[in-house]
Structures are given as structure tokens and as C-alpha cells.
Amino acid sequence: MRILHTSDWHLGQHFFGKSRVAEHQAFIDWLVQTVEQQQIDVVLVAGDIFDTGTPPSYARELYNQCIVKLQTLQVQLVVLGGNHDSVAMLQESRELLACLNVQVIPGYMAKPEDHLIGLYDRKGTQCAWLCALPYLRPRDLLQSQSGESQQQKQQQLQQAIQQQYQRIWELAATQTTRLPVVGSGHLTTVGASLSESVRELYIGMLEAFPADAFPPFDYLALGHIHRSQRIAGTEHIRYSGSPIALSFDEARQQKQVLLVELSDKGVQQVLELPVPAFRKLVSLRCELDALPAQFAELAGNASDDWPVWVEVVVQADAYLADLQARIEALTDELPIEVLRVRRERLQPAQGFTRQAKETLSELSADEVFARRLAQEALSESDVQALTLLHRQLLSELETGELPL
């Protein structure tokens, strides 16, 4: 059996005001072509199929288009809900999609057997079991108790997640049809390398789940982390990563999907299939005088159909009031679109005078909030509590759990 492990498509993402629809369309076309060429039996999407809980209509169209194309290839598709996905939205089409050989697990299911899915090859022969665990929301697993410390909450959440994995794995192990068992998950594991576009999942409760707390899966397909990587030095616990760069600090990563070859004895090999970089993202960090040469070099490798998206970090101590206008003049006739401009000081900031010359575009939301708190006479515990609420609010706004 051949399983294609992918995750974190984030269909519908707006990147500094720009739509990613062309890139996602190109990726889906490439994916379908790869599935056909590699004779894939199962496509497994380990969470965050959409970027928000209320994706735009074109994102839903891409999703449906992908399902139809894979169905014509007689490929089984398994879609797991991630922290960015709406459980209700994925749930509404679950029964309909089951008729198209698509299994959707939007969130925590009340019946354990609903998390156990048979994986079949193109001939209709079952070759493995999938313990299909999506993003597990704390409210589905725990009841908050007054007086609990943060450490107690962290331990309880870790134990609750571990129990869910063990419960479904045991259900697979007791089946009369003894087959390899594949696991899935959408969470941060200990040792995983994060990027700018990945937000903390269990805010204030659980930083990362230990790899040794998972049951002994033959293969564990993980999502949520956008950088493809092995976990705990193993070959069988993997993040596939996102298929396109979702932040500028991911721009230099080689994006990929993972082809897992499975036999009745377990995993035979895991092949890394590089995903083409349909659009080039570049982060330029240099002094202002060096920008014309940097832009000219980028333009030489760009096309009018796929302009390069650029983040410019200008290294300068002086406050440049006309920085944006200067950069726009330099790129006006080039196939380059500058999406973010920041200033990076060569010398450390000194006091309020230097801070007053900063612009909001140079600061993150967390930095703005921290500086506002610093102006108040608050205890350390109050600062921690307000910071936690702030981060929770940002997370809920980003995932669509809190309406704008």
C-alpha cells in the first residue's frame, strides 16, 4: 500500500492581503498528477485543510475540486480537522463525502470506533488500520476545575490526549483482521521545529506532547508544524509540513509530501517528494543602499505570471519616514511585490525616545501588547494572566472560533 501523507494546506489563506488561490490551485493540480504517477492508494491530510473556520467560497471550491479529481482515480481520501478548521463545517458534508470514498474526521467523536478507519488499496483490499485522531480540543477532553495550577492542567491534558491515542490503538489491535496500524494527529510534539506561522495550540496548558507517549504505531502522520521533519530521531513519526510557504521564515524550506510504503510487516520506506515552489517568497535583510541591486537580481529570476513576494527588512538606526515610498519607487516596474517592510536597528534601542520612532509594522501584536502592559502598575501574576488572555484572543481570531 502507498499512502501520501500531507497536511496544513490552509486553503483560503490571505497573506498580507494577497490571496493564495493560484498557488493552491497549482498545488492541487500537482498533487493529483503525483497521485496518478506514483499509484497512490490513500491520501491522508493531517489537519488544517482550511486556514479559517469560515473559509471563502473559492477555498471550498478547491477542496471539492480536489475530492472529485481524486475520486476519479479511485483513491481513498482521509481528511482530519485541524485547529484552524471548523468542526461544524467539516461535519456538515461528512456523510455525503463518505459516498465518494472520503472519510472526514472533523474533531473528537463520541464513539471511539468512529476514529478507526480501514485503509484500502485501489483493488479494494484492506491493508491497514488508521487511528484517525484530529486536533483534540481541551474542552472535549477536560472539565475545568477551580483551584487547579497550570502544572496540574498541563498534566491532565497530556494524560487525556494520551488516553485517547491508547484507546483507539487498542481498538485497532483487537480487530480480528490483524494489519499494520497507522496513527495521525494534529499537535506539537516535543522537539518539533516551529515557524512564524504556527501558533501555540494549547495556550497556557501544554507546550508540546512527548513522542514516547504515543502508542507503538507502524507510522504516525502528524500535522500542525509547517516544517517537514522527523520526530525523536525516528523514521516513522513524521510531520509532512505545509505544501506551500505560509510565512516568510518558511521561504527557504523545501516543501514536500511524504510517500509511505506499507506492507503487512509495517513501513518499508518513506520517500520525500518535493513540492515545486510555485511562487517565490523572499526575505531581504540589508541596508537601504543595497536594495536596488537586490531587487534587480530578484527580478531577473521572476516572471510576470508569478511576481516575487518580498519582505524587506532594512537595517538602519535612523527613522526613515519615506521608507515605504522609496521601496515602491524601486520596484514600480519590476515583477516584484513588497508585502511587508520592517526596520531592523543596527544598534540596540535605548529608552522611550528610540521606541517612539518605531512604527506598528515593525512590531508584532505580542510586542505592542507587552509595551502597553508595561505602562500599567500591575503585579507579575496580573501581567501573566492578561498576556495569556491576549494570546488566547489572537488564536481564536486567527482560527475563526471568535467572529471578527
matplotlib code that plots the C-alpha trace (Angstrom):
import matplotlib.pyplot as plt

x = [0.0, 1.1, 0.0, 0.6, 0.9, 0.3, -1.1, -1.6, -2.9, -4.6, -6.9, -8.2, -5.2, -4.7, -1.0, -0.6, -3.7, -2.8, -4.9, -3.0, -5.7, -3.3, -0.7, -3.2, -4.7, -1.3, -0.6, -3.8, -3.1, 0.4, -0.9, -3.5, -0.8, 1.6, -1.1, -1.6, 2.1, 3.0, 0.0, -1.1, -3.8, -4.6, -4.2, -4.1, -4.4, -3.4, -5.3, -5.8, -7.3, -8.6, -7.0, -10.0, -13.3, -15.2, -13.2, -14.1, -16.1, -13.1, -11.3, -14.3, -14.4, -10.7, -11.5, -14.4, -12.4, -9.6, -12.1, -13.7, -10.3, -9.1, -12.3, -11.9, -8.5, -10.2, -8.1, -9.2, -9.0, -8.9, -9.3, -8.7, -9.7, -7.0, -7.0, -7.8, -10.7, -14.3, -15.7, -19.2, -18.3, -16.4, -19.1, -21.9, -20.6, -19.2, -21.9, -22.1, -18.4, -18.3, -20.1, -17.1, -14.6, -13.7, -13.5, -13.7, -12.9, -13.7, -13.0, -13.4, -16.0, -18.2, -17.8, -14.2, -15.0, -15.6, -11.9, -10.9, -10.8, -9.9, -7.3, -7.8, -5.7, -7.1, -8.2, -10.5, -8.3, -7.9, -4.2, -4.1, -6.0, -5.9, -6.3, -7.7, -7.1, -7.6, -6.9, -8.2, -9.7, -9.3, -13.0, -13.7, -11.4, -11.4, -13.7, -12.0, -11.8, -11.3, -8.1, -6.0, -2.5, -1.1, 1.1, -1.9, -3.9, -0.9, -0.6, -4.3, -4.4, -1.4, -2.9, -6.3, -4.6, -2.5, -5.6, -7.4, -4.5, -4.2, -7.9, -8.1, -4.8, -6.1, -9.3, -7.3, -5.1, -8.1, -9.6, -9.8, -8.1, -4.5, -3.0, -0.4, -1.7, -1.2, -1.8, -2.5, -2.5, -2.6, -0.5, 3.0, 5.4, 8.5, 11.5, 9.5, 10.9, 8.3, 7.9, 6.4, 3.0, 2.5, 0.6, 0.6, -2.2, -2.9, -2.3, -1.1, -1.7, 0.5, 3.5, 4.3, 3.3, 6.1, 6.8, 7.2, 3.6, 2.2, 1.3, 3.6, 2.2, 3.8, 3.6, 2.4, 1.3, 1.4, 0.2, 0.3, 4.0, 4.8, 8.4, 8.7, 10.7, 11.3, 10.5, 12.7, 15.2, 12.7, 11.7, 8.1, 7.0, 6.8, 5.5, 4.9, 4.9, 2.8, 2.9, 3.5, 5.4, 2.9, 5.3, 8.5, 10.6, 9.5, 10.6, 13.8, 12.3, 11.9, 8.3, 7.3, 4.7, 5.6, 5.1, 4.7, 5.2, 3.4, 3.4, 1.9, 5.1, 4.9, 6.6, 9.0, 10.2, 9.3, 10.0, 10.1, 8.5, 9.5, 6.6, 7.5, 7.8, 5.0, 5.6, 8.9, 8.9, 12.0, 13.0, 15.6, 17.7, 20.1, 20.9, 18.9, 21.7, 21.9, 18.3, 18.4, 21.0, 19.0, 15.7, 17.4, 18.7, 15.3, 13.6, 16.0, 14.6, 10.9, 8.1, 5.1, 2.8, 4.3, 5.7, 8.1, 6.6, 9.1, 9.6, 12.1, 14.0, 16.0, 19.0, 19.1, 19.2, 17.7, 13.9, 13.0, 9.6, 9.6, 10.8, 7.7, 7.6, 11.3, 10.8, 7.7, 9.7, 12.4, 10.0, 7.4, 8.3, 9.7, 7.9, 8.2, 5.5, 6.8, 4.3, 6.0, 8.5, 10.3, 13.3, 16.0, 18.1, 21.9, 22.3, 20.1, 17.1, 17.7, 14.8, 11.5, 12.9, 14.1, 10.8, 8.8, 10.4, 9.1, 6.1, 3.5, 4.7, 8.0, 6.3, 4.3, 0.9, 2.6, 5.2, 2.6, 0.5, 3.6, 4.6, 1.1, 1.1, 4.4, 2.7, 0.4, 1.2, 0.4, 1.6, 3.6, 0.6, -1.7, 0.7, 0.9, -2.9, -3.5, -0.8, -2.4, -5.9, -4.3, -2.7, -5.9, -7.8, -5.3, -5.6, -9.4, -9.4, -7.0, -8.8, -12.3, -13.5, -14.2, -16.0, -14.5]
y = [0.0, 3.5, 6.4, 10.0, 12.0, 15.7, 18.4, 22.1, 23.2, 26.3, 26.8, 30.4, 31.9, 35.7, 36.5, 40.2, 40.9, 38.6, 35.6, 32.2, 30.8, 30.5, 28.7, 26.3, 25.6, 24.7, 22.5, 20.6, 20.0, 18.8, 16.6, 14.9, 14.3, 12.9, 10.6, 9.2, 8.8, 7.3, 5.0, 6.2, 4.3, 6.7, 10.4, 11.4, 15.1, 15.5, 18.7, 22.4, 21.8, 25.4, 28.5, 29.6, 28.2, 30.3, 29.8, 31.8, 30.2, 29.7, 27.7, 25.4, 25.0, 24.0, 21.4, 20.0, 20.0, 18.0, 15.5, 14.9, 14.5, 12.0, 10.1, 9.6, 8.0, 5.6, 6.9, 6.9, 10.3, 10.9, 14.4, 15.3, 18.5, 20.8, 23.7, 26.1, 24.1, 24.4, 21.1, 22.1, 23.0, 19.7, 17.7, 19.0, 17.2, 14.1, 11.7, 12.9, 12.6, 9.1, 8.1, 9.4, 7.3, 10.2, 9.8, 13.1, 13.2, 16.9, 16.7, 14.5, 11.8, 10.4, 6.8, 5.5, 3.3, 6.4, 7.2, 3.8, 3.7, 0.9, 1.8, 0.2, -0.1, 0.6, -3.0, -2.7, -4.8, -3.6, -3.2, -1.2, 0.4, 4.2, 5.6, 8.9, 11.4, 15.1, 18.2, 17.4, 20.5, 20.7, 21.4, 18.0, 16.1, 18.0, 19.8, 22.8, 22.7, 25.7, 26.0, 23.9, 25.0, 25.4, 22.4, 20.3, 21.4, 20.6, 17.1, 16.4, 17.5, 15.4, 12.4, 12.9, 13.1, 10.0, 8.1, 8.9, 7.6, 4.5, 3.8, 3.9, 2.0, -0.8, -0.9, -1.4, -4.0, -6.1, -6.3, -9.8, -8.6, -8.1, -5.4, -2.6, 0.4, 3.9, 6.9, 10.5, 13.7, 17.5, 18.8, 20.0, 17.3, 17.7, 18.7, 19.9, 22.9, 25.7, 28.6, 32.1, 31.0, 28.3, 29.3, 27.7, 25.1, 24.5, 28.1, 28.2, 24.4, 22.2, 23.3, 20.0, 16.3, 13.9, 11.4, 8.5, 8.9, 7.7, 4.1, 1.9, 2.9, 1.5, 5.0, 8.3, 11.0, 14.4, 17.8, 21.4, 22.0, 23.6, 22.4, 18.8, 16.8, 13.5, 13.4, 11.9, 10.6, 8.1, 7.4, 6.5, 9.6, 12.4, 15.9, 16.3, 20.1, 22.5, 22.3, 26.0, 28.5, 30.2, 32.8, 34.5, 32.4, 29.3, 30.7, 28.8, 25.4, 22.7, 21.9, 18.2, 15.5, 12.0, 8.8, 5.9, 2.4, 0.0, -3.9, -6.4, -6.2, -2.4, 0.5, -0.4, 3.1, 6.8, 8.8, 12.6, 14.1, 17.7, 20.1, 22.8, 26.3, 27.8, 31.4, 32.6, 34.2, 36.1, 37.9, 40.6, 41.9, 44.6, 48.3, 50.7, 51.4, 47.6, 47.3, 48.3, 45.5, 43.0, 43.9, 43.7, 40.2, 39.0, 40.5, 38.5, 35.3, 36.3, 36.1, 38.4, 35.5, 34.8, 38.0, 37.5, 38.3, 40.1, 41.1, 43.9, 44.3, 47.5, 47.7, 51.3, 53.1, 56.3, 56.5, 56.7, 58.4, 57.8, 54.2, 52.7, 55.3, 54.7, 51.0, 51.3, 53.6, 50.9, 48.1, 50.0, 48.4, 45.1, 41.7, 42.1, 42.8, 44.0, 42.8, 43.8, 46.5, 46.5, 48.3, 46.5, 48.7, 48.1, 49.4, 48.3, 50.6, 53.0, 54.2, 55.8, 58.2, 55.4, 53.4, 56.5, 56.3, 52.8, 52.1, 49.4, 47.5, 46.9, 45.3, 42.1, 42.1, 40.5, 43.3, 46.0, 44.4, 43.9, 47.6, 48.7, 46.5, 48.0, 51.4, 50.0, 49.3, 45.6, 42.6, 39.8, 37.5, 40.0, 40.5, 36.8, 36.4, 39.3, 38.0, 34.6, 36.1, 38.2, 35.2, 33.2, 36.0, 36.2, 32.4, 32.4, 35.4, 33.6, 30.3, 31.8, 30.5, 34.1, 36.2, 39.4]
z = [0.0, -0.8, 1.5, 0.6, 3.9, 3.7, 6.0, 6.6, 3.2, 4.7, 1.8, 1.8, 3.4, 2.9, 3.0, 3.9, 1.9, -1.0, -2.0, -2.3, -4.7, -7.7, -5.6, -4.1, -7.4, -8.8, -5.8, -6.1, -9.8, -9.0, -6.2, -8.4, -11.1, -8.4, -7.0, -10.5, -11.4, -8.0, -7.9, -4.5, -2.7, 0.2, 0.5, 4.2, 5.1, 8.8, 9.6, 8.6, 5.3, 5.6, 7.0, 9.0, 10.3, 7.7, 4.5, 1.4, -1.3, -3.6, -0.9, -0.6, -4.4, -4.4, -1.7, -3.6, -6.9, -5.2, -3.9, -7.4, -9.1, -6.5, -6.7, -10.4, -9.7, -7.2, -4.4, -0.7, 0.9, 4.6, 5.9, 9.6, 11.2, 12.5, 14.9, 12.0, 10.8, 11.8, 13.2, 12.2, 8.7, 8.0, 9.7, 7.5, 4.4, 6.2, 5.2, 1.7, 1.1, 2.5, -0.7, -2.6, -0.8, 1.5, 5.3, 7.2, 11.0, 11.8, 15.6, 18.7, 18.1, 20.9, 19.6, 19.7, 16.6, 14.6, 14.9, 13.5, 9.7, 7.4, 4.7, 1.3, -1.8, -5.3, -5.7, -2.6, -0.3, 3.3, 4.0, 7.3, 10.1, 10.7, 14.2, 12.9, 15.6, 14.5, 16.6, 20.1, 21.7, 25.5, 26.0, 24.5, 26.9, 30.2, 32.6, 34.2, 38.0, 40.2, 42.1, 39.6, 39.0, 35.5, 36.0, 37.0, 33.9, 31.7, 33.2, 32.9, 29.3, 28.4, 30.1, 28.4, 24.9, 25.7, 26.8, 23.6, 21.5, 23.6, 23.4, 19.6, 19.2, 21.5, 19.4, 16.3, 18.0, 19.0, 15.5, 14.0, 10.9, 12.1, 9.9, 10.3, 12.4, 11.2, 13.6, 12.9, 14.9, 14.8, 17.6, 18.6, 19.8, 21.9, 19.8, 16.8, 14.9, 14.6, 12.2, 12.4, 11.0, 13.6, 16.7, 20.1, 20.3, 24.0, 25.2, 28.8, 29.2, 27.2, 25.2, 23.5, 23.6, 24.3, 21.4, 23.8, 25.0, 21.6, 21.2, 19.0, 15.6, 12.5, 11.2, 12.7, 10.3, 12.1, 11.1, 12.5, 12.2, 8.8, 8.6, 7.3, 9.9, 11.8, 15.5, 18.2, 15.6, 14.2, 10.6, 11.4, 13.3, 10.8, 10.1, 6.4, 6.7, 4.6, 0.8, 0.3, 2.5, 4.9, 6.3, 5.1, 7.5, 5.7, 2.3, 2.1, 3.1, 0.5, 0.8, 0.4, 0.8, 2.2, 0.3, 2.9, 1.5, 3.8, 3.8, 6.1, 8.1, 8.6, 6.9, 4.1, 3.4, 3.5, 0.4, 0.4, -2.7, -3.2, -4.0, -6.6, -5.3, -7.5, -6.2, -4.8, -1.3, -0.3, 2.9, 2.1, 5.0, 4.1, 4.2, 2.1, -0.4, -1.2, -2.2, -5.9, -6.6, -4.6, -6.4, -9.8, -9.0, -7.9, -11.0, -13.2, -11.9, -11.7, -14.2, -14.8, -14.1, -10.7, -9.2, -6.3, -2.9, -0.8, 2.8, 3.2, 6.5, 6.2, 8.5, 9.7, 13.0, 11.6, 11.4, 7.7, 7.3, 3.5, 3.5, 2.0, -0.8, -1.6, -1.9, -4.0, -6.4, -6.7, -7.6, -9.6, -12.9, -11.7, -11.3, -7.5, -4.9, -1.5, 1.1, 4.3, 5.2, 8.5, 10.0, 12.0, 14.1, 13.9, 17.5, 20.4, 21.2, 24.1, 26.0, 25.1, 22.5, 20.3, 20.8, 19.8, 16.3, 15.7, 13.6, 14.2, 11.2, 13.0, 16.0, 16.5, 18.2, 21.2, 21.4, 21.2, 24.0, 26.2, 25.8, 26.7, 29.8, 30.8, 31.2, 33.9, 37.6, 37.5, 39.6, 37.8, 38.1, 36.5, 33.6, 33.1, 33.2, 30.8, 28.4, 28.4, 27.6, 24.8, 23.2, 23.5, 21.8, 18.9, 18.4, 18.4, 15.9, 13.6, 13.6, 13.3, 16.6, 17.6, 15.0, 13.8]

ax = plt.figure().add_subplot(projection="3d")
ax.plot(x, y, z, "-o")
ax.set_aspect("equal")
plt.show()
